[in-house]
């Protein structure tokens, strides 16, 4: 980090001025599609989703390029990298005028996206000229170059009216190339780069620059920037189209109206830097998120007509935000987003002074990806819901998540510093006079827990641990049931009047797995934050949302598809519960019993899939809840179904499990897990290899469980397969629970190898049966697949502790004794948790692959061939890395495998 003493005021001003001008020009080019995209959309006849992809494509390149441009700036200096980047972007902008198809426009847009990478170049360059006390102001002024988006919106519409959109591209390309050349001629190398060149000091290596990226704090900053910058870019691109469609104004007025948002979200960034230097970046972030939630709530409320039954008759009124209130609210939103952009980048040079390029590159990349992902999401939401304000509703949810994470992080920091004092405070100030800490301490918190102490375990520990386990198991079983219940519901939706296409139905089958797998990554960290008892209670109670929602949604064939999408995503809450449940139970048991306890917890939890597929076909045929459960749905053959029971049947059991968790479970006071310590696994090659293998085993199990009922219904419509499909998950769960000893005896690597051999043969059997039209062969092939996935689920996790017991001594030779054992256990546990999350994505990709294959070819066979190829890849990895002579596990698996505790999932 440079100080004022090493750079004159004139040099600082020169660097800041040239960088800001260059960034403004780059940003004007980066957002060029916000104006010319409207003309291209009409020229090519694009729908909203295609238009969203077009305007978002430059944002993708600009985001991804930030990571390596930041690193190159650290290595080669900002002067050279900035100039080169501008000239290359100018050439891509000129090449845009040569495109004549939608695909060519997308390719050219990728090149234009390099303009977005200019931000991280400027941050790394400018921050070298200023000390910590002035970096916030300097970076805020530089960041005000976002005003380039407003320049495009103000000027480009008039150029386009006069000379067409090609004229805009020519003018913008020429201007950027000119500024690129002038920057190279007039700018100076930053003081640190000059000093490094004089002394011959080598630039930091990639490993050194990327080292801070393992910190959770960096990813938290990235989420903040995903909103304050990514949402700004997305709205800057989306608003002209939004204003034209919603308010019916022409492109020039729409451009100027949208420019008011870009202007406020850019110019005030400099003021945000000043406020961050004066009051602190955290305070500014609270202001940003708080006011943004307010304004986004106002913007997300769609035009609505109300009829209230008053005492004198109906009272009718409507709500709708007019054009000028909309523009004013959008301007205010942009103001606070501009403050937040400055505040986020105030953190980086202070916390990571020697890694501004790499850390800033990652934060900038994630933020920029927001500008790529969000316009596509805006278009998709508009196509799905037909509600224009859905884009603001999405941003409202995003900022709520960011604010919650920031506040929890701040509270965690405060508790770490003053935890004992905070615990002695009353819950409310009014309770101060009657507060007695020793009487009001949280109940059921185990202050001392020593399961490795035989005397403690025999006298007290075992009974408490087993009680928590036997409460956890039914809660997890219900979670798996709710997670996969959608697979049964969607198979019957066409029969009760829902006219969804097969592709739409497979999306509904796939989404619970997608959300469940994603949420697993976060759920694994919840127990140390909230405590196992509270989190098990809350996570189990959350299952009521999809259960009750399904019960009501299926009763009306007019229920929008969007509602079913939301319910499908909510079903993923059940899949996510696994990560926190396993993390919680793992704390209670000693090493000698941990494997068996986790096997029971996850193995019996897996049975929830089979239980659900057995129970639901029965309960939907009878009126379980009478009139209180709703009327039946009529079938075309004259029969009736109570499809609402597929959701309602779980409600009483979820309530019972929730109450049992709250009253019967315990928290362990010292059950803590540091993300920073566990993040070492992301640098372990075997973590990623095991993720691939676990996708092949558990990903196949959960994916086949989700897609098997609907696939059976589609390919064999004359067979009532729903009465048999529960057998597949049952076979998979029981084979998992009953074959762990095989891996212990022969070695997890060997068993995994033969599992993939069996899965390849089973898929071939399914393919041949489909071609022959044989349901018996189809069903037998899938039963074999379920069996092998269960065996593989156990064997892959048996491999992990064995692998790390060999890798940790090699990678960390200085560790010995207890420290080495603790490191092996920590890394093994971290890899188990992470692979369980990644493996669960198979539940999304397998049903989705079925749907895509049927849509493109009319048959699921194409998807099955794809699965077979993937299993061949897994087989190759298992042999080449682990089981061949000389492989990592070959010596261990000669004769009897090394005994290792292996969690069940």
KAQUIBEL-V740363 format. One record per run of one state. SS is the DSSP state (a for helix, b for strand, c for the rest). FROM is the first residue (numbers start at 1). LEN is the number of residues. If there is no record, write none. Layout:
# KAQUIBEL-V740363
((SS:FROM:LEN) (SS:FROM:LEN))
This chain:
# KAQUIBEL-V740363
((c:1:3) (a:4:3) (c:7:2) (a:9:22) (c:31:2) (a:33:12) (c:45:3) (a:48:29) (c:77:1) (a:78:21) (c:99:3) (a:102:26) (c:128:4) (a:132:55) (c:187:4) (a:191:9) (c:200:6) (a:206:9) (c:215:1) (a:216:32) (c:248:3) (a:251:17) (c:268:1) (a:269:11) (c:280:1) (a:281:20) (c:301:3) (b:304:7) (c:311:2) (b:313:7) (c:320:3) (a:323:29) (c:352:4) (a:356:30) (c:386:4) (a:390:34) (c:424:5) (a:429:6) (c:435:2) (a:437:4) (c:441:4) (b:445:2) (c:447:7) (a:454:43) (c:497:5) (a:502:22) (c:524:2) (a:526:5) (c:531:1) (a:532:10) (c:542:1) (a:543:11) (c:554:7) (a:561:28) (c:589:2) (a:591:29) (c:620:6) (a:626:4) (c:630:3) (b:633:2) (c:635:5) (b:640:2) (c:642:3) (a:645:4) (c:649:2) (a:651:14) (c:665:2) (b:667:2) (c:669:6) (a:675:9) (c:684:1) (a:685:31) (c:716:5) (a:721:3) (c:724:2) (a:726:13) (c:739:1) (a:740:7) (c:747:1) (a:748:25) (c:773:2) (a:775:37) (c:812:5) (a:817:23) (c:840:2) (a:842:16) (c:858:3) (a:861:23) (c:884:22))
